[in-house]
Structure formats: C-alpha cells, structure tokens
C-alpha cells in the first residue's frame, strides 16, 4: 500500500472547501491548511494534483520527521500517518497513545487509539478508519 492510499480512502477528494464534521473548513484530501500555514476557508478550491502535493507536504513537513525515530515497519508507519493526518500531529504527540507506542505497551496503545468522535458524537466513518488503521498497524506483527 502506498502511504497515502489509506488517507485518501477515508478522506476522499473534494475540490471545493467544505466544513468537516468537526466544523473545520477543509478541501482536497481533508487538508485544513495550505502550504504556507494559512487556513482553508469558504470558497477555496483545489485541483486533485495540488491536493496530492498538499497531503504529501503535510506528511513530509510535520508527520514523518516527528515519527522517524520510532523505527516503525512500513505498515505501522502508514497507519500512524493516517491517524496523524486526521487528528493532527500535535494531538498525537501529546497523547497517551503515543507514549504507549514508544514503550511498546500494546494493550494501552490499542485502548488509547480512540479518536472516533467529532463534536462529542461517535462517527461511524472514524470508527471504521481507526479499526482499519489498527488492523494495518498489527498486520505484520509487532
């Protein structure tokens, strides 16, 4: 699996800015910010080619440098990249889930891998995404 396939599967492409379930302006493959750090806003548009580049820009700039020292298998990295792209790298780095991952405390890691709500409601799409990410993470053992 290419690293961005899982992200694209759950985010899907939207050329025109829209509000995601959490109420944040989003476009492309779930991007909330442009390359220069400005927020996506109502009326913004993006091509699929630029959306691909924007997704990879976020992963290359914010996610991959922060998780490279974890020495993850490819499947594990793809799962964590998908999670971080969805919840934000800073939320992940502050989490009990991240601490458990670093300690290889798998029961706690699974328990804390629980980002399935937006505005206090469990979203079936997020539940499916987290389930698929965890399945991918553990697909080749730990």
C-alpha positions in Angstrom: 0.0 0.0 0.0 1.3 3.5 -0.9 1.5 5.6 2.3 -1.3 8.0 1.2 -3.8 5.4 0.0 -5.4 4.8 3.4 -5.7 8.6 3.9 -7.3 9.1 0.5 -9.7 6.2 1.1 -11.2 7.8 4.1 -10.8 11.5 3.2 -11.8 11.3 -0.5 -11.2 14.2 -2.8 -13.3 17.4 -2.7 -12.2 20.3 -4.9 -14.3 22.9 -3.1 -13.9 23.8 0.5 -16.4 22.3 2.9 -16.9 22.0 6.6 -15.9 18.7 8.0 -17.9 17.0 10.8 -15.8 18.9 13.4 -16.8 22.2 11.7 -13.4 23.0 10.2 -13.0 24.3 6.6 -11.4 21.6 4.6 -10.5 20.8 1.0 -8.7 18.3 -1.2 -8.0 15.2 0.8 -9.0 16.6 4.1 -6.5 19.4 4.2 -7.3 22.2 6.7 -4.2 24.4 5.9 -2.3 25.5 2.8 1.4 25.0 2.4 2.1 28.5 3.9 0.1 27.6 7.0 -3.0 29.7 6.3 -6.3 28.1 7.0 -8.6 26.7 4.2 -11.6 29.0 4.0 -15.1 29.1 2.4 -14.8 29.4 -1.3 -11.3 27.9 -1.6 -10.8 25.4 -4.5 -8.0 22.9 -5.2 -7.1 20.6 -8.1 -6.5 16.9 -7.4 -2.9 17.3 -8.4 -2.3 20.1 -5.8 -4.3 18.1 -3.2 -1.9 15.2 -3.6 1.0 17.6 -3.2 -0.6 19.3 -0.2 -1.2 15.9 1.5 2.4 14.9 1.0 3.6 18.3 2.1 1.9 17.8 5.4 3.2 14.3 5.9 6.8 15.3 4.8 6.9 18.5 6.8 5.0 17.7 10.0 4.4 14.0 10.5 7.3 11.9 9.1 10.1 13.9 10.8 8.4 13.5 14.2 7.8 9.7 13.9 11.0 8.7 12.1 12.8 7.8 15.4 10.1 5.3 16.3 11.6 2.8 13.8 8.2 1.6 12.5 7.6 -1.1 9.9 6.1 0.3 6.7 2.6 -0.9 7.6 2.8 0.7 11.1 4.1 4.0 9.6 1.2 4.1 7.2 -1.3 3.6 10.0 0.2 6.3 12.2 0.5 8.7 9.3 -3.2 8.2 8.6 -4.1 8.8 12.2 -1.8 11.9 12.5 -3.1 13.3 9.2 -6.7 13.0 10.6 -6.2 14.2 14.2 -3.1 16.4 13.8 0.5 15.5 14.7 0.5 17.7 17.8 -2.6 15.9 19.3 -0.9 12.6 18.6 2.4 13.6 20.2 0.7 14.8 23.4 -1.4 11.6 23.7 -1.2 8.5 25.9 -1.4 6.5 22.7 1.9 8.0 21.5 3.6 7.3 24.9 2.3 3.7 24.8 3.6 3.3 21.3 7.1 4.4 22.3 7.0 2.0 25.2 5.6 -0.8 23.1 2.8 -1.1 25.6 0.3 -2.6 23.1 -2.8 -3.0 25.3 -2.6 0.7 26.3 -1.8 1.7 22.7 -5.0 0.0 21.5 -7.1 1.3 24.3 -5.9 4.9 23.7 -6.3 4.7 19.9 -9.8 6.0 20.4 -10.2 9.2 18.2 -13.7 8.3 16.9 -15.7 11.4 17.9 -16.4 14.7 16.4 -18.3 17.3 18.4 -18.9 14.6 21.1 -20.5 12.1 18.7 -19.1 8.8 17.6 -18.8 8.9 13.8 -19.1 5.5 12.0 -16.6 6.6 9.4 -14.0 7.4 12.1 -14.7 4.1 13.8 -14.1 2.3 10.5 -10.9 4.3 9.9 -9.5 3.6 13.4 -10.3 -0.1 13.0 -8.6 -0.3 9.6 -5.6 1.7 10.8 -5.1 -0.6 13.8 -5.5 -3.7 11.6 -2.9 -2.3 9.3 -0.6 -1.4 12.2 -0.6 -5.0 13.5 -0.8 -6.7 10.1 2.8 -7.8 10.2 3.1 -8.3 13.9 5.0 -6.1 16.3 
